[in-house]
Every structure is written in structure tokens, then in C-alpha cells.
Amino acid sequence: MNPSCNLFLIGPTGAGKTSIGRQLSARFGLPFLDLDQEIERTTGVSISTIFDIEGEAGFRQRERMMLEECSGHHGVLLACGAGAVLDPANRRTLAERGYVVWLQATVTLQLQRLALDTSRPLLADADRHRKLEAMAAARTSLYAEIAELVIPPGTENEGVAAACERCIALIDRHWNRQAA
């Protein structure tokens, strides 16, 4: 177990990393950072704009640099973008610098949560179900590779508060917060 004072949330798009992460940060007294929001803050443009101008490769390069910066802080809760695990260097960084929690979500749950979301460039696909399944196929083993704690998906009717309570109970049981 990684005895770190940093808590990193990974998982697929729509798993609740940002929504749950904000509440977990308050519960554990850690400043909250969202990797995608930090990229937008430092560039001054949306993730979609970065994809339009630089493509996915350009975005992934920015993501790697921002992950390096954000994970270097001491005592933060960082919600990572769903695809951050695609880069082996990012996986090493996450595993070495924090306690990694994988928030799982079924494709059905993702579709429900993302039904009205048009801001995610990788989901600008006519067949979102197929796209989410392909993303899961490519990423699930990568999440599993570095996760120290797995939070199973909740029910379709579970709200953020109930999901947070489940997460808090599991994290409290398993996370050793001694500084590395």
C-alpha cells in the first residue's frame, strides 16, 4: 500500500471523479484539483479547443505535464482525466506519488450521466455506447494496474451523497495517510 498523503481518483468518463472528488476533499481536508480543469485554467481555453487545435496527441502532452505538476504537491486530492492512464509515465507518476482510487462505472451508467454532456471531445461520436465500450476495453486493465482501491459502480439511482459515503467508508478502511 502506498502510504501517501495524496489521493488520486482515476476511472472512466462519467464515473464521478470530479463530483465525488470535491466532497471527498472536504471530508479528508485535502485541497481539490481536477486535472482537466487545471489544464483549462493554465491554457485559458477549453479541452475541446485544445483537441480542435492540437489534436489528442497535443492534449495528452499537456495532460502529462500538468499531471507531473499537480501530483508533485503534498496533500492533495486529484481527479484525473479518464485517459490519463493511457500514458505509461502517467501511470508510474500516479502509483509513486499517491494513493490511487479507481471509481468504476458501467457503460449504462456513463450513458445516463453523460446524456446531456456535449463538452467531451472523445464522445463526439454518433454511437456513444460503442465509443464508451471501446474506451473501457482500452483502459480497464490500465486502471486495474495502478489502483490500490477499487470503488464498485453504484446503482443508477444512487446520488452523489450516497456514492461519497460509500467511497469514504472504503477509503477510511484502506488508506494509510502517513506521509511517504
C-alpha positions in Angstrom: 0.0 0.0 0.0 1.3 3.4 -0.9 1.5 5.4 2.4 0.9 8.7 0.7 -0.8 11.9 1.8 -2.0 12.4 -1.8 -5.3 10.8 -3.0 -5.7 10.3 -6.8 -9.0 9.4 -8.4 -9.0 7.5 -11.7 -11.8 6.0 -13.7 -13.8 6.3 -16.9 -15.6 9.3 -18.1 -18.8 9.9 -16.0 -17.6 7.8 -13.1 -18.0 10.9 -10.8 -14.3 11.7 -10.2 -15.0 15.5 -10.1 -18.3 15.4 -8.3 -17.3 12.8 -5.7 -13.7 14.2 -5.5 -14.9 17.6 -4.4 -16.8 16.1 -1.5 -14.0 13.7 -0.6 -11.5 16.6 -0.5 -13.7 18.3 2.1 -14.1 15.1 4.1 -10.3 14.4 4.2 -9.2 18.0 4.4 -7.3 18.0 1.1 -7.3 20.7 -1.5 -9.1 19.5 -4.6 -7.6 19.6 -8.1 -9.2 18.4 -11.3 -6.6 17.7 -13.9 -8.7 18.8 -16.9 -9.8 22.0 -15.1 -6.1 22.7 -14.3 -5.3 22.3 -18.0 -8.1 24.7 -19.0 -7.0 27.2 -16.3 -3.4 27.3 -17.4 -4.1 27.4 -21.1 -7.1 29.7 -20.9 -9.1 27.5 -23.3 -11.4 24.5 -23.1 -10.3 20.9 -23.5 -12.4 20.8 -26.7 -10.5 23.8 -28.1 -7.2 22.1 -27.3 -8.4 19.0 -29.2 -9.5 21.1 -32.1 -6.2 22.9 -32.4 -3.6 20.3 -31.2 -5.5 17.0 -31.5 -5.5 14.3 -28.9 -1.7 14.0 -29.0 -1.3 17.7 -28.1 -3.8 17.3 -25.3 -2.1 14.2 -23.9 1.3 16.1 -23.8 -0.3 18.9 -21.9 -2.0 16.4 -19.6 1.3 14.7 -18.9 2.9 18.0 -17.9 0.0 19.1 -15.8 -0.1 15.7 -14.0 3.6 16.0 -13.2 3.0 19.4 -11.7 -0.2 18.6 -9.8 1.0 15.3 -8.4 4.1 17.0 -7.1 2.0 18.8 -4.5 1.9 17.4 -0.9 -1.5 16.5 0.4 -3.9 17.0 -2.5 -6.9 15.1 -3.9 -6.5 15.0 -7.7 -9.3 13.9 -10.0 -7.6 12.7 -13.2 -8.9 12.7 -16.7 -10.3 9.3 -17.8 -7.5 8.9 -20.4 -4.6 9.9 -18.2 -3.8 6.3 -17.6 -3.0 5.7 -21.3 0.5 7.1 -20.8 2.9 4.7 -19.0 4.7 7.7 -17.5 1.5 9.0 -16.0 0.7 5.6 -14.5 4.1 5.5 -12.9 3.7 9.0 -11.6 0.3 8.2 -10.1 1.5 5.0 -8.5 4.6 6.6 -7.0 3.1 9.9 -5.7 -0.3 9.0 -4.3 -2.9 6.5 -3.2 -4.8 5.6 -6.3 -8.6 5.0 -6.1 -10.4 3.7 -9.2 -14.1 4.8 -9.4 -15.8 2.3 -11.6 -18.8 2.9 -13.8 -20.7 0.7 -16.2 -21.3 1.9 -19.7 -25.0 2.1 -19.0 -24.3 4.4 -16.0 -21.9 6.5 -18.1 -24.5 7.0 -20.8 -27.1 8.0 -18.3 -24.8 10.5 -16.6 -23.4 11.9 -19.8 -26.7 12.1 -21.8 -26.7 15.9 -21.9 -22.9 16.5 -21.9 -21.5 17.8 -25.2 -18.2 19.1 -23.8 -16.2 15.9 -24.1 -14.3 15.7 -27.5 -13.8 11.9 -27.4 -17.6 11.4 -27.1 -18.4 13.4 -30.1 -19.4 10.2 -31.8 -22.8 9.2 -33.2 -22.6 5.9 -31.3 -21.6 6.8 -27.8 -22.3 3.3 -26.5 -19.8 1.8 -28.9 -17.3 4.5 -28.1 -17.6 4.1 -24.3 -17.2 0.3 -24.7 -14.1 0.8 -26.8 -12.6 3.2 -24.2 -13.4 0.7 -21.5 -11.7 -2.1 -23.4 -8.5 0.0 -23.8 -8.4 1.4 -20.3 -9.8 -1.0 -17.8 -6.6 -3.1 -17.5 -4.6 0.2 -17.1 -6.9 1.4 -14.2 -6.5 -2.1 -12.6 -2.7 -1.9 -13.0 -2.3 1.1 -10.7 -5.4 1.1 -8.5 -4.8 0.5 -4.8 -8.6 0.6 -4.0 -11.5 -0.1 -6.3 -14.8 1.5 -5.7 -17.5 -0.6 -7.5 -20.1 1.3 -9.5 -23.2 2.3 -7.7 -26.8 1.9 -8.8 -28.4 4.1 -11.5 -30.4 5.9 -8.8 -27.5 6.4 -6.4 -26.9 10.1 -5.8 -23.5 11.8 -5.3 -24.0 12.0 -1.5 -24.6 8.2 -1.2 -21.7 7.5 -3.6 -19.5 9.7 -1.4 -20.5 7.8 1.7 -19.6 4.5 0.1 -16.2 5.9 -1.0 -15.5 7.5 2.4 -16.2 4.2 4.2 -13.9 2.2 1.8 -11.1 4.8 1.8 -11.2 5.2 5.6 -10.8 1.4 5.9 -7.9 1.1 3.4 -5.9 4.3 3.0 -2.9 4.7 5.2 -2.3 8.5 5.2 1.2 8.5 6.6 3.4 10.9 4.5 5.7 8.9 2.2 
